[in-house]
Amino acid sequence: MADTPEIPYEEARDELISVVQRLEVGGTSLDESLALWERGELLAKVCQQWLDGARSRLAAAAGQDAESDET
């Protein structure tokens, strides 16, 4: 995967869950809430990159399987 994010999927997912929980609980200042939101957006993009990469790899593998079935 050429565009592999620096942070592993599981770490990004776990941190995203933590960020969402902190935002749901509340009690943070506006600045802190905005910083958490921005971090959450970044983490969500990282997770999506990982999932898109996995989907591409699965599609490529399925395509190879289909090609080998035809021969």
Buried (B, 14 or more C-beta within 10 A) or exposed (E): EEEEBEBEBEEBBEBBEBBBEBBEEEEEEEEEBEEBEEBBEBBBEBBEBBEEBEEEEEEEEEEEEEEEEEE
